[in-house]
Amino acid sequence: MDTLPITPGELLCLGSSIAFSGLFYYLYRKKARVAARIQEAPKLQVDDDLPALVSAADGRCLSYVALEGIVLPAKAALSSHYQEDMQGVIQKLLLKEHRLIWNSLARNWSESERVLSEQVYTVPFLLASPDAEAVTQVSVESPLRAVHLPLEMVYERFQQPAHGFRDLLGHYLSGEKPKGILETEEMLRVGAGLTGIGELALHPDGSLHLQPPDRGGEYFLCLGDWQTVLAELESASRLWKGAAVLCTVAGVAVLLHALCRAYRHIRLKQKPEDKEPDSEEAGDVGLEDSCVVCLTRPRECVLLGCGHICCCFRCFQALPTRLCPICRGPIDRVVPLYQA
């Protein structure tokens, strides 16, 4: 640490920046690879030519495709709890409590939420062609393994509780105040346009199945087209890339700051060493033969016309006026003094 004085805080900042930049770069590369794979994947629609296309592929399977179709239930559909005549194949019921909590440091109320109940229901469903004459259908497997569930908000209600005086007093004493309960219902409706990105396989019974890819890659189900998924991935990729660059720049700045301080530290250590020969030289020169100005170097010149031998040549050059330091007489010229 003598040659490279780095403080523990700088070491912590440098290590953290390296760790976070590595993590963010990994996330950036992961999102970039998924985006590149989606961009290169075949873009297909459910139609009657689809079975022949999959049958001609190796292993009767397309490892990664983007398939668009219309959602249809394989059996009985799910009915909405709150909307009449609305059916779906995935249903999510959520009950969430919102509270206000007193922050003693900031001296204000901050909002927090807590999930009281979350229920997800699903039934087997298919992707069909928008063309009513097409008979080909694709079974969607393991929809809950998708990155995001393709759900629409079909019901939302926020219930505010009634507070009495005793309730309000208890809330202020405890530092917690219930704000209300949010009740929502989300569904993947029957007839919605859906894009699935995953593995498309043809089973021996002739049925087509869209499923999570076995050879790596993420499984996507979205209500928009494949370009929507690609735009979200590219946006996330740019975000992680920017975070990685920012952490790297911070780490380089800390390292440069430490190196600059180490350089200054080394230079300060070298300065006393550079002055040591002068002190040794001063020790060899007797006090009676030393310069009357600096008292370290020997007397090296004769001042004419007074003739005094009293200073070294360096101090003579530094005199503010051409006057002898001994007698204050004017100096006409200087003759070097050679002592044998």
Secondary structure by P-SEA (a helix, b strand, c coil): cccccccaaaaaaaaaaaaaaaaaaaaaaaaaaaaaaaaaccccccccaaaaaaaacccccccbbbbbbbbbbccbbbbbcccccccccbbbbbbbbbbbbbbccccbbbbbbbbcbbbbbbcbbbbbbccccccbbbbbccccccccccccccbbbbbbbbbcaaaaaaaaaacccccbbbbbbbbbccccbbbbbcbbbbcccbbbbbcccccbbbbbbccccaaaaaaaaaaaaaaaaaaaaaaaaaaaaaaaaaaaaaaaaaaaaaccccaaaaaaaaaaccccccccccccccccbbbcccccccccaaaaaaccccccccccccccbbbbbbcc
